[in-house]
Amino acid sequence: MPALLAIDAGTTGITALVVDHDARVRARGYAEFEQHYPADGQVEHDLGQMWAATLDATRSAVDSYVAQGSPAGDLVAVGVTNQRETACLWDRETLGSPRRAIVWQDRRTAALCESMREDGYEPLVVERTGLRLDPYFTATKLAWVRANDPHTWAGVESGQIAIGTVDSYLVARMSRGLYHVTDATNASRTLLYDLSTGAWSERLCALFGVPSAALPEVTASYGQIARTDPSAFCGLDLPITGIAGDQQAALVGQAGFTAGDAKCTYGTGSFLLVHTGDRIRHSAHGLLTTVALAHPDGRRDFALEGSVFVTGAAVQWLRDGLGIIASASEVEALAASVPDSGGVVFVPALTGLGAPDWDPTARGLVIGITRATTAAHLARATLEAIALQVKDVVDLMGREADVGLDRLRVDGGAAANDLLCQLQADTTRLIVDRSAELETTGLGAAFLAGLGAGVWSSTDDLASTRRSSRTFAPGTLDPAVHERWREAVARSRHWSL
């Protein structure tokens, strides 16, 4: 029976999944790659290490699938999903990278964004892209490379060096350099893609100094997109029939194909998307407009998105930075050992604040500590912070998406935490519906690949495959919890100035 290979290139590692025609994950592989922090606020990835992790994860998943008695010949197509906004550069011939990629979390371009905002460019950017001037997005990172790495940029100008996002780089490596592509969901996160035309904007390319000839071809999110080269990609000769940015792929994995469908993925950060149909709907208060899915016939679906930069990373900080837990899974039991946070509020603005505050100069804050404060109170405050950040975005979505929200579909590693899911239901006053498959990002990539390869005939076929593991109904929550949270957020802002 046909099976799909999905490559999920996350921020800290690569996950490879084999998904069967019943939408069940049959095999997994995972490999981490190193995080590089060359200076305060800077985050980089070595693309060679990322590619090595991709090969390791793929081999592991395929070997596991074959070990179950299924032939590798069952694989009919590949889907790719990826951390978005990360700026990648590579040599078109050798596929080597002249410099490390600048990761979506990187804040080095905050001053550039502020300068461009003062010069009056933000209305143009918002109108054309649905985004805002923030270090989060790809074009500001490319502008930094142009200003600070002239040798590499000379290669871009000459045509030797290609630029793109992580999906573009992986497809180039998988195809031995034969394809330079990205899909519309990834393109719509760069500050260079015009939502109204569905193409790269020459006006925005000129604004950021990026030659459009160096950018990848923009394709649909599923269909016949590219093909792997077996000599480059684990001996696999397969069509690449699905590509999407990780959050859009998660919406697909949650079967979010209808206006009003909303999901939250808890990963390094948390990302909420609400499907808004075929209309481009702009936000006046900090949400982003993005392409949710691009169909092969030219139709595009759109979404409003709220990006919370640090959620799962806050739990990692408790583990790695403070050492109060030995593993991320321990945070639930520790937080549940106390009835509340004891008045402690944690604002995890470790890389600034995303929606709805959008302040790259904000920094993390813990307030309300007394002699009675324990590690358990801080753990509880961390889970509350994740839920409260998401609540702020959900409230804004309810006002701006013009669709009624009564249910929030959740996925990602932290969604396994029952206490977090209950806190999320309490804070948002929505039913929280946890997917049976928490790795919906990779599942969405497999779904797209299957649509592109004809394994599933329509999105309706896919919608019937979604399964829920548990729902959480809203309970009671002291309103003062949110009031204290908003006061703490205000105190965390503009700190790095």
N, C-alpha and C positions, 0 to 999 in steps of 0.2 A: 504494500500500500504506500502511496506517496507520503513523504515526510519533508519538512522544511528545516533548513539550518538558519538560525538567527544569531547575528553578532550584535551584542549590546556593549558598546564602548562607553563605559561610565567614567567618572572622574578619578576613581582610584583603581579601577581594574576592568578587565574584559570578561564578560560572561558570554558563553556560547550555549545555545539551546538547540536541541532537536525536538521538533513539535510534530505530532502526527496529524492525520486528517480529521481526527476527532477533537482537535485543539487541546490535546494533552501533552505536557512536557515529558518526553521519554528519556532524555539524557541531558546532562549539564557538564560544562567545563568552566573553570574560573582561573584567572591568573591576574595578579596585581602588578602594577608598575609604580615606579618611584615618583614621589611628589618633590618638586624642587622649589625652594623659597629663596631666591637670590637676594632679596631685600624685603624690608617691611612692606606688606601690602602686595607683594609680587608672588605669583604662582605660575610655574612653568611645568611642561611635560616634555620629556625626550621622546620624539616620535619613533625613533628606532626601538626604544624600550616598549612603547605602546604596540608596535607591530609584532615584536617578539611575543608579547603577552597574548596578542590576538591569535597567533599561530599555536601557542601552547594551549589556550582555552579551546580552540577548534579541534585540535588533535584529541584532547581529553574527552570532549563531548562525542565526537564521532567514534572514538575507540569504545566508549561506554555503550553507545548505541549498538555497535557491532557485537560487543560482548554479550548483549542480551539476545543474540541470535538473529538480529535484523541486518540485512546487507546494506553496505554504504550506498549501493545502487538505488535504494529507496529514496535518497535525497534528490529532489527535483529542482530546487531553487534556493537562493540565499536572500535573506532580508538583513538590512543594516540599520541600526539605530545608534544614536551617539549623544554624548555631551555636546550641547550646542554652544555657539558663540566663540568657542576657542579658535584662535587664529593660527593656522598651520601654513608652513611654507616648505616646499620640497623641490628638488631638481627634477625636471621633467624626464631626463634620460636615466640618471642613476637612481632616482627615487630617494636619495639621501637628503637629509634635512640640514640646511646651512645654519640653523639656529633652533633652539627649543621653542615649542609652541607656547603661546601666551594664553593661559587658561581663563575661562569665563569668570572665575572668582577674582582675577587679578584687578587691582584698583590703581595701577600706576598712571592711568590716564585721567584721573579725577580733575587735575588742574586744567588739562586740555578741554575737558567737557565743560568746565565752568567758564573758561575763556570763550568757547564757542557759544555758550548760552548768553553770556554778556554781549556778544557780537550780534545776537538776535537770530541765530540759526535754528533754535529749537522748534519754533512753529513750522518751519519747512520740514524738518526731520519728522515731527509728529504726524503731519498731514500725509507725507509720502509713505512712511514706513509703519505707522501705528506704534512706534517705539518712542524712546526719549534719549536725550544725550546723557549717557551714563557709561562708565568704564566697563560695564557688563558686556557690551556689544562689540562685535568683531571689528567694525570699521575703525573705532578709536584705537584699537590695538595695532591695526595695520598702519595707521597714521604715526603711531609711536615708532614702529620699526622703520618707517620711511625717514623719520627725523633722527633716529639714534643708531641705526645700523646701515649706513650708506652702502657698504659692500654688498650686503644681501639685497638691498633694494635695487642696486644696479642690475642684479640678475633678474629681478622682477621686471624692470623696465625693458631689458633686452629680450625677454621672453624665455629665458633659461629657467627661471624659478616660477613655479605655479603657486597660487595661493588658494586657500579654501578653508572649509571647516573639517572636522574630524571624519565625517562621512566621505568627503571628497578624497581625503588622504587614504583612507582604508580601501576605497574602491580602486584608486590608482595602484596601490600595492597589490591588491587581489587580482587585478587585471594586467599586471606587469607594465603599467603605465599607458595602457591603450585607451583608457577612459578618464576624462576630467569632467565630472558631473557632480551636481548636488540636486536635491529635490526642493520643491517650493517651501516646505515647512522649515528647512534649515536656512534657505536663502532669506526667508522673511525675518530672520533673527540677526542679520548682519549690519543693518542701517544702510544697506546699499540696494535693497530690493523695493521696487515701487508696488505697493499693494494694488493700486488701481490698474496698472498695466500688466502685472504679473511678470515683470522683467527687471533686469538690472537698470538702475537709473543713472544715466550719464551725468545728470546734475549732481547727484550725491557722490558718485565716483570722483568727480572733479572737486567737490567740497572736501573730501578726505584724502585726495591725492592718490587714489587707487586706480591703476589702469584696468579698464574693463576687460581687456584682452587676457589678463592674467586670471580672471575669475572663471569658475566652472560653468558649463552649460546647465541651465535650470530645467529639470525634468519633472514629470508627474511623480507622485509618491509610490505608485505601483504600475506595473507593466514591464515591457522589455526594455531595461535600462542599460545593462552592461553584462559582461561575462567574465568569470574568473579564469585565470590561466593556471592549469594544474601544476606547472613547474614552479609557480610562485605561491600557490595557496593549497598546501597539504595534499597535493595530488587530485584536487577536486576541479572538475570541469563543469561548472553550473552557471545558469543564468542568474544575474542579480535582478530580482523582480520587485523589490520593495526597499524604499529608503524613507526614513522620517527622523526628525529630531526626537530626542528621548521623551519629552513630555507629550508631544503629539502621538508618538507611538503608544504611550501608556493610555491615552484617551481611546485609541483604536483597540488596545488590549482589553479595555473596560467596556468595549462595544458602545462607545459614546459617539454614535453616528447621527443623533437627532438634536435639534435645537433644544436647549435646556438641560441636556446631559452634562453633569459636572463631576470632575474627579480631582482627587488630591493624591499626589505621589510623594511619599516621605523617603527621601534619600539623603544625600549630603545636605541639600536644602529641601524645601517643600514647594511644589509647583501645582497651582490650581488652574484648571482650564474649564471654562463653560462654553459649550458649543453654541454658536449664535447663528447657525444656518449659512446661507449663501450671501449674507449681507456683511459688508465691512462696517463694523460698529466701533467708533472711537470712544475712548474713555476720557473724561474730564478730570479724573481724580486718581491717577496713578496706575491704572491697569494698562496692560499692553494688548494691542491688537495683533493677531498672528494668524497665519494660514494653518488651519487644522488638518486639512487633507487636500491634495491636488489629484484630481482624477485624470485618467488618460484622455478623456474626451474634452479636456480643457476646463471643466467645472472645478471650482474651488469652494471648499467649506472654510469657515472662519471661526475663530474663538477669541474670547477675552481671557487673558492670563494674568495671574498674580504670582510674582516670583518672590519667595522667601529664601534668602541666601543661606541661612544657617539653621538647620534643625537637627538632623542626624549628626552633623559635625559637632553640635553642642554636646551630645552624649559622648562622642569620641573624645572631646576635650576633658570631660569628667574622667574618662579612662586614661588617656595619655598625658594630659596636662596636669591633672590634680591627683590621679591615682586613687580615687575613692571607689572605683569599681575595677574589677579585673577584666570584664568583658561587657560589651554593650548590652547583652541580654540581662545582666544583673540589675539594670537601672529600674526595671518595673518593680521587682520585689523590694528594693531599697526605698523607692518612692512610696510604695503602698504601705510601708511600715509606719507611716505617720498619716494622720487624717487630713492634713493640709500642709502648706509650706511654712507655717509659722510666721507669716508676714514677710517672708523673703521673696523678692522678685528678681528674676534673672532676665536681662535683655541680651540675647546672644548675638549682638551686632559685631561679631568677630571679624567680618569683612564688610562692615557697613550695613545699612538697612536697605532692603528692597521695597516692594509694595507693602503698604501704600505710602510710606514715608520717603523713600528714595533719597537717602543721605549717605553718600560714600564716606563721609567724615565721621559718622557715628562709630562708636566703639562699645565693646561689651561692658555691661554694668551689672553688678550684684548689689542690691540695696535691701535694707531691712534686717541686717544681721544683728543678733544679740548674743549674749553669753549662752543662751539656750539653743542657739542654732546648731544643727548637726548636719552631717553629710546627707542624711535622709531628707532633710528639709531642702537642701540644695538640689538633690535629685528630683524631688517633687516639683520644685520651682522650674527645673529644666523642662519637664514634661508639660507643665502649665504654659511655659513660654512657647513651646511648639504649638500647642493648641490655640493660644491667644493670638499668635502671629497669623495663623490660618483663619481664625475668627475675623480678624480685621479685614482680610481679603474677601472672605465669604460675604460679610456685610456689604462691602463695596460692590461685589458682583451682583448681589441681589438688587441693588439700586440701579446699576448701570447696564446690566445685560438685558433688561426688559423681558426676562423670563422668570417664572416662578421656580424657586429652588426649594425642594422639600427633602432631598436626599443627596448625600455626598458619597460617591464611590471612592474607596481608599485602597491604596496598594503601596508597595515599597517595603523595605525591611522593617522599618519601625511600626508599620501597620500590624505586625504580629503582637504588639504590645497592647493588651486588653485595656489597661488603665489609660493609656494615651487615647485609644479609640473612644472610651467612655468620656474622658475629659473633652474630646473633640465634639461629641454629641451634646454634652452639657453646654459648652461655650457657644456653639453655633445654633443650637436649638433645631438641628436637622437630624434625621436618621442617618447614621453612619453605616454604610454597607461595605463590608470588607470582602474583597475578592478572594475566591478560593485559591487563585494563583497570584501570589504577591509579586512575582517578577513579570508584571504586565507590560513593562517596557519591551523586554525581549519577546514576549508573546505577541505584542502588537507588530513588531518587525516581522515575525513569522506570518501573522495574519496578512500583512501587506504583500509579502512574498507569495503567499498562497493565492491571494486575489490576482496578482500579476501573472501567476503561472496557471491559473485556472483550477486550482484545487478547490476553491470555493467560488461560487458563481456570482455572489453579491454580498453586500454588507448585511443584508437581512439574514443570509445564511450564517454569518459570523455572530450576529447579535444573539442567535439562539444558543450559542455555545457558552455564553458567560455563566459562571457559577459563583455563588456567594458562599463564604464560609460562616459568616455571622453578621447580624445587624445589631446596632447599639442605639437604643432610644434615649432621647434627652432626659436627663435627671435635673436635679436642682443645682444651682450655682449662685453663690453670693455675688450680687452685682458689684460689690466693692472690689472683687478680684480684678475685674476688667478696668475699673477706675484706677486702681493702683498701678496696673500694667501700663496704661496710657501715660500716667505721670512719670513712670520710670523711663519709658521710651523718650519722652520729652527731655529728660535729664541726660540721656545718652547721646543726644544729637550734637553735631558740630564739634566733637571732642578733639579730633586730630588736627583741627585748625590751630 
